[in-house]
């Protein structure tokens, strides 16, 4: 099974002294390729019908139409410690139920180097 996929993202950032501010925007669109199932006859055999329905369901779950944006901040606390804060908003088209609806994520990390 293959699918057509169009995805991209754009990130821009600016450093202000010890602080780096960045913003990212992205989209991901993937469509299942149902043409591979066209030669499979329906209604001939219950086992074949089950296989056709399962394959169709799989291709439907692969489909996706989503976009996201991220706002982040990196603060150089010292020469060996950085604090990172990031917020991501993820919006998924309602017809695709693999990840239903919208989601938000806030992340924090403390990175050290010895």
C-alpha positions as CSV (number, residue, x, y, z in Angstrom):
1,X,0.0,0.0,0.0
2,X,1.3,3.4,-0.8
3,X,0.0,6.9,-0.1
4,X,0.5,10.3,-1.5
5,X,2.0,12.6,1.2
6,X,2.6,16.4,1.2
7,X,4.3,17.7,4.3
8,X,6.4,20.8,5.2
9,X,7.4,22.9,8.1
10,X,9.0,26.4,8.5
11,X,11.0,27.5,11.5
12,X,12.3,30.9,12.3
13,X,14.3,31.9,15.4
14,X,16.0,34.9,16.9
15,X,18.6,35.0,19.6
16,X,18.4,37.8,22.3
17,X,21.6,37.4,24.4
18,X,21.2,34.2,26.4
19,X,17.7,33.5,25.1
20,X,16.7,31.9,21.8
21,X,13.0,32.4,20.7
22,X,11.7,30.2,17.9
23,X,8.4,29.6,16.1
24,X,7.5,26.7,13.8
25,X,4.5,26.1,11.6
26,X,3.9,22.8,9.7
27,X,1.3,20.9,7.7
28,X,1.0,17.2,6.9
29,X,-1.5,15.8,4.3
30,X,-1.5,12.1,3.5
31,X,-4.1,10.3,1.4
32,X,-4.5,6.6,1.2
33,X,-4.2,5.1,-2.3
34,X,-7.4,3.0,-2.8
35,X,-6.6,2.2,-6.4
36,X,-4.8,-1.0,-5.4
37,X,-8.1,-2.4,-4.1
38,X,-10.0,-1.7,-7.3
39,X,-9.4,-5.2,-8.9
40,X,-10.6,-7.0,-5.8
41,X,-14.2,-8.2,-6.3
42,X,-16.8,-7.7,-3.5
43,X,-19.5,-10.2,-2.7
44,X,-17.8,-13.3,-4.1
45,X,-16.5,-14.8,-0.8
46,X,-16.9,-13.8,2.8
47,X,-13.2,-14.2,3.5
48,X,-12.4,-11.9,0.5
49,X,-15.0,-9.4,1.7
50,X,-13.3,-9.4,5.1
51,X,-9.9,-8.8,3.6
52,X,-11.2,-6.0,1.4
53,X,-12.9,-4.3,4.4
54,X,-9.8,-4.6,6.6
55,X,-7.6,-3.2,3.8
56,X,-10.0,-0.3,3.3
57,X,-10.0,0.5,7.0
58,X,-6.2,0.4,7.1
59,X,-5.9,2.9,4.2
60,X,-8.5,5.1,5.8
61,X,-6.4,5.3,9.1
62,X,-3.3,6.2,7.2
63,X,-5.0,9.3,5.8
64,X,-4.2,12.5,7.6
65,X,-4.8,16.2,7.3
66,X,-3.2,18.1,10.1
67,X,-1.3,21.3,11.0
68,X,0.7,22.4,14.0
69,X,2.5,25.4,15.4
70,X,5.2,25.5,18.0
71,X,6.5,28.4,20.1
72,X,9.7,27.7,22.0
73,X,12.3,29.4,24.2
74,X,15.8,28.3,25.1
75,X,17.6,30.0,27.9
76,X,21.3,29.5,28.4
77,X,21.4,29.5,32.3
78,X,25.1,29.0,32.3
79,X,27.9,27.7,29.9
80,X,26.8,24.1,30.8
81,X,23.1,24.4,31.5
82,X,20.2,25.3,29.2
83,X,16.5,25.5,30.1
84,X,14.0,24.8,27.3
85,X,10.3,25.6,27.1
86,X,8.1,24.6,24.2
87,X,4.4,24.8,23.5
88,X,2.8,22.9,20.5
89,X,-0.7,23.1,19.2
90,X,-1.8,20.2,16.9
91,X,-4.9,20.5,14.9
92,X,-6.3,17.4,13.1
93,X,-9.1,17.4,10.6
94,X,-12.2,15.8,12.1
95,X,-12.7,13.3,9.4
96,X,-9.5,11.5,10.3
97,X,-9.9,9.6,13.5
98,X,-6.4,8.1,14.1
99,X,-5.7,11.1,16.3
100,X,-9.1,12.5,17.0
101,X,-9.4,16.2,17.3
102,X,-6.9,18.8,18.5
103,X,-4.2,18.5,21.1
104,X,-1.8,20.8,22.9
105,X,1.5,19.9,24.4
106,X,3.8,21.9,26.8
107,X,7.4,20.6,27.2
108,X,10.1,21.6,29.6
109,X,13.7,20.3,29.6
110,X,16.9,21.1,31.5
111,X,20.0,20.2,29.5
112,X,23.4,19.8,31.1
113,X,26.8,19.3,29.7
114,X,29.7,18.0,31.8
